[in-house]
Each structure stands twice: as C-alpha cells, then as structure tokens.
Amino acid sequence: MSRPARGARRITAALAGTAVALAGALGAVAATSASAAPTSSGDSAINGFRNVGYFTQWGVYGRDFQVKDLVTSGAAENLTHINYSFGNIHHESLECFVANKAQGTGPNGSDGAGDAWADFGMGYTAANSVAGVADTWDQPLAGSFNQLKQLKELHPDLKVMLSIGGWTWSKNFSRAAATAASRENFVSSCIDLYLKGDLPVIDGRGGPGAAAGVFDGIDIDWEWPGTNSGLEGNHVDEENDAENFRLLLAEFREQLDAYGAQTGEEYLLSAFLPANPEDIAAGGWNDPRIFESLDYGNVQGYDLHGAWDPDLTGHQINLYDDPADTREPSRQFSVDTAVQEYVSAGVDPAQLGLGMAMYGRGWQGATSSDAWGPATGAAPGTWEAGIEDYDVLRNVGTEYYDATLGAAWRYDGNQWWSLDTPATVAQKSAYVRDEGLGGAMWWDLSGDDDAELLDAVAAGLFSGPAGPVDPGTPDPDPTPDPDPTPDPDPTPDPDPTPDPDPTPDPDPTCGDGWSSGAVYTAGDVVSWDGHSWRAKWWTTGEAPGTTGEWGVWEDLGTC
C-alpha cells in the first residue's frame, strides 16, 4: 500500500541520457563520512547505518513474494530491520488485533479488517520455507510470522518490527491515543499480541506465546495526526492529536522498557515520518521530545508527486527542490526539504532514515521526456494504475538522471515514470553520509526481486567510514565476560562443576521432565533424554530432539 502523498518538487530537465551515462553520474557523487557522534542502543546496524525494508502482509498472494525471497536474492544480507506491514486497530476496542476479515470499501472498510491467514495461518512447503522444512497442520505458528522467525535464525542481528497503521489502517489512531486510559490499553494490547506473541486461536493456529520472539519492536505509521490529508474516514482531532501522539509514543516507550526489564531484551520503537511540512506541523512530528521515545524514524522520500495529478508528469523521489516545477509552492516537495524540517527543529540526524522507493509513479500520453510536461492520465500498472514495480520499470524506455536534483525517470515516448535507480540511490547514500543520517528505508521489498537497489545502498553505506549508529551489544550474555577478572585462572569458579565447559553451570536450567500433554511457551526449559531443552515458541506434544535444527526446541546441552 504505497501512500498517495501530497505534492512534489520538480526536477530540472537536464538529461543524463541512457544507463551508460549513469555510471559517470554515479562516480561523480561524493561520499563523505558523517561527523555526528555515534548513538548507542540495542539497535542493529551495518557499518553504523540502518537499512530498513517494509515487507507487506498481502505480498504473499498475487505478488507471490515470500520471506524466503529475501534469502535467495541476497536482500537479507543487506537489511538491518524489516517492518512487517501492517497491523490494524480495532474500531470498537481500540486495541491491536488480528482477524480474518477482508478489507472493505468506503470510510468504514477497515473496521475489523485483518489477515491472520497471511500472518500466522498459511502453511509453507519445504520449497518456499526459509528453513527448507514444510509446516505441519498442527503447529501453532505458520505464515509469514514463522518465516520471519526462521529468517532471524539465519540472521541473528536482523530486527523485525510490527508496523501499525499505514495509509489504509490509520483510521482509529486518534481515538486510541485520545486519553491516558486508551493509550495504556492500546499499547498493552500491542505488546501482548506481537511481543508476548499471545495470538488468538484461529483455524487451529495461534495461542498464548505462539508468536513470541518474532518481533523486536513496534513501528508507528500513523497517516496523519492532526490533519485531514489521510484516508477518507480517518478520525482526526486537529486540536489534540499532536499532543496525544507525543503521549502515545511516551506510553509505548514506557511499556516497552518495562517489558524489556522482565525479558532482558531491548525493544525498539520507530515511526514513519511525513515529508509534507503541513503534515509535520499538524502532528508535531519534528518535536524533539517525541524522539526521546523513538529509537529512530524514517522520513518519507517518495510519493512526492503522482497520478492524482493526471495531466502533469513530474518527480516523486527528487532529493532536492526543482525550480522548474510549475505548481503552486505549497505542493512542491523534496526529500532534502523534508529532512531539514526535522534537523532544523533539533532532531538528531542519526535518528533519521531516508526513505526510498522500490516502485515508480507514472503517466501515459506524455509528449516530452522533460518533467512537468503534459499527460493524459495514469500509466497502466500491474497492480494499480499509475504505480509499477522497479523490476518492471528498469526495462521501460530510456533512463534519465539529473544529479542537480537527485532524480531519475524513464520515458518510452508515451509513458513517463519517476523512480529510484542505482544512480539516485548512490547519490542519496552520499547525502545520508554528508548529513549524518542514520541510514535508509525502503517501500517495499517486493518491488526489487533481484535486490539491485539494496546492493546499491550497500555499496554506498556498508563500506568506508562507519556511520553514526552504534547498535551497542544487544546480547552480551551468551558467554561470561572475562574482563571483570583480569586473572581468570582456568575458568571462573570451577568448583561447582568438574567439567566447566560451554556455559556457566548448566545444572540450574535443567528443568522438569518434558511431558507430552503439557503446553510450553518461549523460554520454558525442560529435561529430556539426558539433555536440557529450551522452547523457542509455543508448543505441545513435540518431543525435544525430534524437531530438528529449525524446530521449537533448542538443545542447551547435557544435564
């Protein structure tokens, strides 16, 4: 669900020619290191930069885009965070929920809508599973949630976030944030559902703790507090939304930290940040106080123009302002203008990611390769008129690139498409470095099957001087730190165990004997067949040692 944003800045019609000319443009973009001091957290980063990608709930259907595709394309190697999108807010309880109810039409179409089947119900074959193991009919967690859990097994530093809202499901944010009681209840419900993993039982799947360990935090995608520029039917309180939004984030931060104190984990909180200065002001998005609650936010760097203006081609991803834009100033946007709205207000640039697009927006009936020319309407798209995946567009017509604007487009004599390309990604990566930003973000991962754009951002950010994000040491416990004992002798305190091997004294975690009739949730420890075993998620009836490397039971060793 890409978001129809409001407006764009125009790009100077300097033609860089075909893809051959792009190579020179790429080389002309300087990449300098950011001077900002590192920020430390339980975050994830590669070479000091985040790289966040949205994975859509509905992409597993017509697009046939599975989590495993991130492995086969190599995309997962270049991602630090995945935002699973989206979670909905119930129109009556004002809580996070999951259900199997199709999205309807009109202002009430999102009421009660959800896709539990895609989330945790759909069974995967061995061929399309990350682990190469087929789901069974009786396992409590299947679907994309289980596939994401398997992906994290392959990439332990990868963080998976549950993104709430989006263009279609932001209707009830304002009501959920309206009072202290509603905020507390809403946040608690999201933690219970997604972090504790207490899923409803639907068609035999789910149950208490079934999704524990899938998600590392929450991403807030409220479009948009305090303004009516969101979807028709959204609840909006123009007077109070901004303050209630700030308080909602503070409530999330408080409850996430409290839950983390119980589990020993550090849970993340992020947000999707608007580019339109009017939306920024209406929601208080650039108030530095909200970034005391957020670990980071990602600035919308796309949808700056589109076929909602059917008669005028133009740029939707331009980095800089375009003085050739013929539209009124209030409808002219650029990525840099948006970023400066936050930085100039006092937001730490290391907490900002720059959003980029794996799709284009386009028009047909275009009579010129120059931007801001006439058109007859939205170009045909595979899934929606006026929108097409990067995978398709990279082969359409001739590619043009203007480094003065940080914009690229393709034109075939009829269709005119604005899109990110390896050239713009290289330039924007340099911009991220120059401005001391924390990294990049992508909507959405299904648009680039070969991970070409992710490779481009990796080339720009993941080598050379490190960026400003210090992920800290998210999991310092697995091996005892010898530093406190400068002269640790053979092993710290070997007396209690004659064989002080892998981990300190496994005996206390031996646990009760496994029972076939008992229910176990993530973290439960049992003994079986002379070994100690820890449950990774909800299970019953699965004997330890029989579920394989990717199964529910982790072998802790002999006991």
Secondary structure, 3 states (H helix, E strand, C coil): CCCCCCCCCCCCCCCCCCHHHHHHHHHHCCCCCCCCCCEECCCCCECCEEEEEEEEHHHHCCCCCCCHHHHHCCHHHHCCEEEEEEEEECCCCCCEECCEECCCCCCCCCCCCEEHHHHHHCCCCCCCCCCCCCCCCCCCCCHHHHHHHHHHHHCCCCEEEEEEECCCCCCCHHHHCCCHHHHHHHHHHHHHHHHCCCEEEECCEEECCCCCCCCCEEEEECCCCCCCCCCCCCCCCCCCHHHHHHHHHHHHHHHHHHHHHHHCCCCEEEEEECCCHHHHHHHCCCCHHHHHCCCEEEECCCCCCCCCCCCECCCCCCCCCCCCCCCCHHHCCCHHHHHHHHHCCCCCHHHEEEEEECEEEEEECCCCCCCCCECCEECCCCCECCEEEHHHHCCCCEEEEECCCCEEEEECCCCEEEECCHHHHHHHHHHHHHHCCCEEEEECHHHCCCCHHHHHHHHHHCCCCCCCEECCCCCCCCCCCCCCCCCCCCCCCCCCCCCCCCCCCCHHHCCEECCCCCEECCCCEEEECCEEEEECCCEECCCCCCCCCCCCEEEEEEC
